[in-house]
Amino acid sequence: MVQTSTPLPAACLLALLLGAGAAHAGAPRLPGVIPVANPCPRLAAGSVLHNPPALFSRNGVLAVDFSYQTRMDSDGRNLFCFMTPDGLENPTLHVSPGDRLRIRVTNNTPAAPFEMRIDPPNCGAAVMTGSSVNIHFHGTNTAPLCHQDEIIRTLINSGETFTYDVQIPADEPPGLYWYHSHIHMHVEPTLQGGLSGVIVVDGIEDFQPAVAGLRQRIVVIRDQIVAGNPMGDQVPAWDLTLNNIPISYPEEIPAIIQTRPEEKELWRVSNSSADSILDLQVLYDGKPQDLEIVAFDGVPTGSQDGTRRGKIVRAKDVLIPTAGRAEFIVKAPSVRVADARLVTLGINTGPDGDNDPERTLATIRTMPADELPIAAPSSAERMVPAAIGPTWKQRFENVIGARVSAQRRLYFSEDNANSKFFITVDGAMPALFDPNNPPAIVTRQGSVEDWTIENRTLENHIFHIHQTHFLVLSQDNFENNGSRLDQSIRQQFLDTIQIPFWDGNPRHAFPSVRLRMDFRGPYVGEFVYHCHIAEHEDDGMMAIIRVLPASAP
């Protein structure tokens, strides 16, 4: 059941009723403002897991109105969400390659004080405040242009309406992507408040026939502040939620997953946490089960070698860093299994890192076949299509054999005394991110580069780049701190990757990853790369890259 007992704060309620009027006395309500009586609803602990509400494109277009909303929950935590006019919260957006995604966003949150002026050219407002919002279409290989996936200079302030018109590329790989706000210095609180949803580029069955006809289960895992902020070695740094079902310390009551006995399902999992790293495992009577991984970060595994056929990667667990996604086939337990559960294993994030302990996220219960019906094609619970269609040329095909035009070394570092975080090109001076900074890297459209990313700190970091994916070439020096290599991601395409902590021994090399960056796509302009532990990103660990046109002098 949805909990609706928490009243709205007076300032929030006034803003919802008046739109821009909360900040400007006497101002009329702007067109598109959507009053919502109960924004950002949450489920009770121990609820049955259902897919988030879903919207599907028609005739090549998915158009939706979003109202950016906030409220405070009964534990004093600020919640954030996108609501549709008919009350859907952060819906899953289903599109196909070549579709257009049109989202009209109205900011219905209370106005906040001035924080920073953004140099022109501006996209939307020129002044950033604590209530500014925008949307990043994470993992999509879309254009870094105003009204598409531009986040450096796009600001939607209280009472304002802004329209996105995002062209999904015709060569977009089919899989799981996600969307969230990307206002610098405010990514962590909005993510922990729940401001995120997923995007499904349909058609994965065409590249991986093993998923055709399976029930698809969308699982969005988020983190949030532990109520009361308790201290202690056993207290997790953050609570977790599954599709807005809380797994709250200290009770940590798991959600419930209902399945048919021994039925295979496609689980599409997004780690939409701000700061928490996951290592997922399915246990039947304590025994780890085989997970058949079919995609990472929206790209079918093994599908980029020119054959356009995915290859299943088998594993007993799957590591999903913050902002990463994994899609895998799970066979439900038989009726003979007494204890079936989904867990996240404990993560050693380093001496300066968060406490990410092992936790049970859900218990898995088998249901009689007639009590878990086949989902209707239009519902959020619908099956993967059984019919297998033709494949298409994907964005990153054959980059392994491409000529490498540059090699770069970047590194993560920290100023712990001042809680400042940096990502720096080797040889340059560390600098905190500022949206008015010049680009730290300049490259050219059509280039292919090999980047080595080092972690010179005592905690884990997560590398992410916008507008493109990278090929994982190697993971180096992980063994010095006891971290294991993630064999599942070798030679796979990702947009997000974990680099474990340095052990502090000056005789040991820094842990690093070597990545092949693909700038052969059609898009030029400026975008960012950063650590996707949101606290680190908000505190400076981000930089700008500029891609020049191929013919530029």
N, C-alpha and C positions, 0 to 999 in steps of 0.2 A: 504494500500500500504506500502511496505517496504521502509523506508527512507535510502537513500544511499548517501546523500550529504556531509557527514563528511569525510574529507580526513584522511588517516592514518598518524600519526606522522612519521617523517623520520626514527627514530631509529626502530620503529615497522615494517615499510615497509621493511627496510633492513633485519631485522631478518626473516621476512616471506619469502623473496627471497632467503636468504642464509642458513636458518636453523641455524646450529651451527656456521656458519661463522660470524655472528654478534658479537660473543664473542671471536672468535679465528681467527685472520686475516689469510687468505689464506686457511682455512680449507675447505674441500669439503663438499658439501651438503650430509647429511647422508641419507641412504636408508629410505624411509617411510616419509620423510619430504613432507608436502602437502601445497604448496603455495595457499593462499586464497585471492582473490582480495577484497572481502568485508566481513570480518569476523564479527560475532556477530551482524547481522542485527536487527533492532528494528522497531516496527510498530508505526503508528500514533495514537494519542489519539482519542478515539471514534470509533476505528475499530471494525469490527465484530469478535467475539471470535470463533476461530477454534481450534481443537485439535492440539497439537504439531505434527510434523512429527513422524512417527512410523516405527519401524523395528520389524520383527517377526522371531522367531526361526524356523528352518526347520530341521527335522530329529534329533531333540534333541540338536541342536547347534545354537547359535546366535553369529556370528562373525562380528566385525565391526572395522574399523579404525577410531580413533579420532585424530584430530590435535588440540592441545591446543593453542588458539589464544587470542589476546587482541588488543584493540584499544581504543581511547579516543572519547567520543561523543561530540556533539557541546556545551554541558554545562560543559565540562571539567571533566566528570566522566570517570573512567577507566572501560571498559567493558571486560568481560572474557567469553569464551565459549568453548565447544568442537564442532568441525565441522567435518563432514564426507567428503570423497573425492567428493561426488556429491552435497555438499553444504547444507546438513541438519544440523541444529543447535540443539544441546542437544536433540536428538530424544528420544521418548518413546521407551523403550526396553521391548517387550513382550516375556516372557518365560513361560515354564511350569515346575512344580516340576520335578526334576531329570535332567533338561537341563544343558548344559554347556554354560557359557557366556564368550566369548573370545573377549577382547578389546585390540587392539594395540594402545598405546598412544604415540604420538610424541609431544614433547614440542617445539612449534614454537614461544615462546615469547622471548623477548630480555633477555640476561643474566643480572643477578643482583649480587650485592656484597655478599660476604660470610657473613653468620649470625651465624651458629652454626655447630659444628661437632657432628654427631650422632655415639655413640659407637656401635661397632659390636655386634651381627651379623647384617650386613646391607642388605637391600633389595633395589637394585638400587644404587644411589649415597650415599656417606658417609657424604657429606657436604650439609647443607641446605642453600638456598639463598632466596632472595625475589621473585624469579620467579619459585621456585620449585612447583611441582604439584604431586598429586596422586589421587586415587579415593577411596572413602568410599561408600560401597553399603548399605546405611542406612536402618536399620530394617531387612535386610535379615539375616537369621540364618546360615550364612556361616562361613568358617574357618578363624581364625585370622593368616593365614599363608602367607608367601611371595608369590606374584602373585595371592593371593585371597584377602580377606578383612583385610589386615594388613596395619595399618596407622601410627604406631609409628616409624618405621624404613624404610618406603618406600618413596623414594625421586626420582623424575624424573626431572632432571635439563635441562636448555636450550639446545636444540639441541639433546637431548637424546630420545631414543625410548625404551619403556617398554611394556611387554605384560602381561595382566591379563588373567587367565584361572580359572574362578570361577565356582565351582560346586554348582548349586542350589539344596538344599536338596530334596530328594524324599518326605519328610513329610512337606515341606514348606506350610504354609497356603496361600490360594489364596487371592490376594488383591494388594493394592497400596504400593509400596516402592519407594525409590528415591536414586539418586547418586549425589555426590558432592566432591570437593577436601577437604582434611582434613590436610593441612599443618599447624602445630601449629604456631600461631601468624598471620596467613594469611587467616583464615577461613572467618572472617567478610568481608574483601574487595572483596574476590572472589565471595562469595555468593551475596553481593550487586551488584557486576558486572554482575551477571547472570549465574555463572558457576554451573548449576544444571540441572538435568532432572529426569524423573520418570521411574520406573520399574513396570510393571504389571505382576504379577504371575497369569496367566489365570486360570479359573475354578471356579470363585466365584459362578456362577449359580448352580454348583453342590451342594454347601452347603446352598445357599439361592435362591430357585427357583423363588422368587418374582422378581429377576432382569433379568431372562431369556428373551431374545428377545428385551430388552430395548436399546434405543440409549445410548451410554456411552459418557459422556462429561468429558474430562480430563482438569482440571483447575489447573495450577501451579501459585501460588501467591508468588511473590518475593517482597522484599523491596529494595530501593535504596536511595542514598543521595538526599535530596531536593535541587534542583538547586539553586545556590547562597547562600546556607546555611542561610536562613533568621532566625531571632530570634523572639520570642514572644510566649505568652501562647497559642495562637490559632494555632500555626504552628505545624503540626505533626512532630514527631522526624524523620520519614522517609516517603517517598512516597511509594506507592504500585504499582505493575504491575500485570496484568492478562495475562498469555501466551505472555509476552513481550509487552502488550498494557499498556501504562503508565496511572496511575490515579494521575496526578501531581498537587501539590499545586501551586497556589491558585485556579485554575479553576476546578481541579478534575473532568474532563470530564469522565464519565463512559464508559466502553466498552459496546458492544451490544451483547446480547445473542438472537439468533433466534430459535424459537421453533414452533412446531405444536400445535394448540389449544388443551389444556387438555390432551396432550400426556404425559405419564410418562417417565422420563429419569433417568438414573443412573449417578449422579454427583460424580466424583472421584477427590477430592480436596487435593492437597498437599500444606501445608504452608512451602514453601521453602525459607522463609525469613531468614535473618541473625538475626534480633532482634525484629520483630513485632509479637505480639500475635493477633489472630483473634477470633472473635465471630460472626459467620455467621448466617444471617437470611434472609429469602425470604419473601418479603412483596407484597401483592396484594391490591391495594388501601388502603395502610396503615395497613393492617391486616396481622400479622405473619402467615405463612403457616406451615402445618405439614411437618416435615422432617422425613422420615423413614430411620433411620440409620442402615446400614447393615454391616459396618466394621469400625474398628479403627486400624490405624497403621498396615494395612495389614492382620489383623485377623478378619474373620467374627464374628460379635457379637453373643455371646451366643453359639458358636459352639464347645467349649472345654469341654463340660460336658459328653462326651462319646456318645452322640446321633449323633454327626456330622451333626447336622442341625442348621443353624443359626436362631437367634431370632431377629426380628426387634425391635429396640429401637426408640420410638416416642418422638420427641422433637420439640419445636418452634425455637430453635437456637442450634448451635453446636460450642463449644469452641475448637479451634485448636491452640495449642501452637506452637511456633517456632519448625519446623521439624516434627510436627505431621501431620497425614493424617486422613481424614474422608470420607467415601463413603455413600451416602444417595440417596434415591429416592425422586424426586421432580415431582409433577404434574404441568404441564405448565398451565398458566392462560387461561381462556376462552376469547373469543373475547369481552366479556362485561367488562373486566377489563381495566380500563383506565391507571393505573399506576402500573407496575410490576417491581420490582427491587431486586437485590441482594445487601445486605449491610453487613458491619462489624460493630458491635456495639462498643461503647467506652469501653476501658479496663482501670480500675484503677490499675496501675502497682506500686503504692506506692510513698512516698515522694521522693525517690531517683531514681524512674523509668522513663521510656520514656513516651512521650505523644502519646498514641494510640487512637485517637478520632474516633467517628462514621464517616463512609464514605460510600457513594454509590459506589459500585464497578462495577455494570453493570445494564443496563436497559434490561428488557426481553420483546421481541417483538414477537407476534405470526405471523406466515407466513402461507399462503395457502399451503395445503398438496403438491401440485405439484411443489412448489418452494423450498421445503426442502426434497429432495429425500432420499430414503433409501440408506445408504452408502454401497459401495462395500466391500466384506469381506476383501480385502487386503488394504483398505485405513485406514488413521488415524482416520476417523470418524466412523469406523465400529460399528455394533451393538454387544451387548453381545449375544453369541450364544443362540439360542432358545432351542436347545436340551440339556437336563439335563443328565449328566453322573454320574458314581458312585463316591462316596466320598472316601477319603483316610485317614489313620491315620495321624493326625496333630501333630506337634512338642510338643505342651503344654498340651495335653489331660490329665485330671484327676490330675493336680498338686494340686488342692484344697484339695485332700485327702492324699497327700504325707506326709511322716514324715519330719518334719523340723529339720535340723541338726545344725543350728546356727541362732542367732539373732544379728543384728548389728544396731547401730545408727550412722548416718552420718549427717553432717550439712553444710549449706552454710554460709560463713561469708565474710566480706570485710574489706579492709584497704582503706577507702575512700580518705584519704589524699594523698595516692600514687597510687590510681586507681589500686589496686591489689585485686584479687578475689581468694577465696579458697573453696575447698570442702574437708572436713576432717572427718576421722573416729573418733568418740567421744573418747577422751582420748589421742589422738595423737596431735602433734604440727602441726598447719597449715603450709602448704608448697605450694609454687607456682609450677605449673606443669613444669617438665623438662622431655623430652623424655628419658634422661639417669637416671632418678630417679628409685629406686627400687619399686616394687609393694607396694601399700598401703594396699591391701587386698590379702590374699592367701586363696584359697578354693580348693575343690576337685571335680573332675568330678563325677556326680551322686548326688551331694548334692542339697538340697532345703533349702533356707534361707529366713527369714523374715527381711527386712530392713525397718527402720524408717528413713526418710529423713526430716530434720528440716530446716526451713528457719529462720535464726537469723539476717536477714538484713531488710532494709526499702525499698526493691524493690522485685518484683517477680523474681523467678528463675525457670528454666526448667530442670528437671532431665532427662538424657538419658544415656542408657548403650548400648554398642555395643554387637553383637553376640547373643543376647537373648532378650526375652520379659519378662515382669513381670505381675503378677495378682494384680489388685488394690484391696486391702483389706479394706482400710478406708482412709478418708480425715478428719483430725482433727484440731480443733481450728481455722477454717477458719472464724467463725462468729465474732471474736474479731475485725477484721478490716473491716467488712461489706462484705467480699467476700462470694459468695454463693457456696454451694457444687455443683459440676458437677455430677448430679445424672446419667447422661448418661453413665459414665465410671465405675460405680460401678460393681465390679466383672467382668470387662472386661480386656483383655490383651492388654497392650500398650508397646511401647519402649520409650515413651516420655510423661512426665506429668508435669503440672504446679503446683508449690507450691507458694501461694500468700505471700505477704510481711507481716512481723511482724509490729504491730502498735507502737512499742517502749515502750509500757507500761510494766514496770518490773513485774507487777502483772499478766500479761497475758502470757499464755503458747505460745510457738512458733508454728506457723502453720506447719503442717507436713503431710506426707502421709505414710501409711504403705503398703509395697509392698512385694509380694512373688516372690523371684528370683529363676529361674529354671536353674540349671546347669546340668541337666540330659542328655543333648545332647552329641554328639560324640566328641566335639571339646575341646582341651586343648591348653594352651598357654597364652600369654599376650594380653590384649586389654584394652580399657579405658571406664570410665564413666565420665560424666561432665555435666555442665550447657550448654544447647543448645541455650542460648542467646550468639551469637558468640563473641560479645565483651568481655563477661565475660570469655568464654572459652579461647580466645586468650590471655587474661590477667591473666591466671593462674588457673582458676576454673575447673581443670581436674586432674584425677589420674588414676593409672594403677592397674588392678586386674590380678592376675595370677591364672589360673585353672590348678591344677596338675592332672596327670592321676589318675584314681581311684585306681590303684595298686601301686602308688608311696609310698616309705617309708616315 
